[in-house]
């Protein structure tokens, strides 16, 4: 277990007192023996602590409820595999914290991807008479270009919208925004540009524009 998890968990255990560690251990042992009441009592006592742990990581209420429920479901599912019942409480807190981190990371990445998509295409739908002069001059040619870009597969469209016209794109940012490994961005960009060139070459309006 990493140091960044041990200290918060140990603090939580000290705050709750040793009795909660004992209660969790007893609940596991009793459940294995066919007694359900101790685990039900543990759920009542532990759920607020798990909820606080998850929410403290920045998870919203809806996702926090799902995470806490999944922690309990995982405990019941794997309860026969627990080698040291006295480690149950610490395991639950660590599991909740890690699940919360994953949820926050997914939410952040989804927001980045959505923002990247909007940033890459928002000006394409702007009427020509509302575009800045520098863009209006190129509007007709750009219109043809972006019609072909939008006809590409979604993966290519999103990637080219971010990097195709940038001299030195930040691949780390692109990777995070699109969920694409950094090492695959260059080759994928090349293949997408090749598809775009083939499409444009077959369009007589492009050669005339």
Secondary structure, DSSP 8 states (H G I E B T S, - for coil): --HHHHHHHHHHHHHH-HHHHHHHHHHHHHHHTT--HHHHHHHHHHHHHHHHHHHTTT--HHHHHHHHHHHHHHHHHTGGG-S-GGGHHHHHHHHHHHHHHHHHHHHHHHHHHHHHHHHHHGGGGS-GGGS-HHHHTTHHHHHHHHHHHHHS-HHHHHHHHHHTT-TT--HHHHHHHHT--HHHHHHHHHHHHHHHHHHHHT-HHHHH-
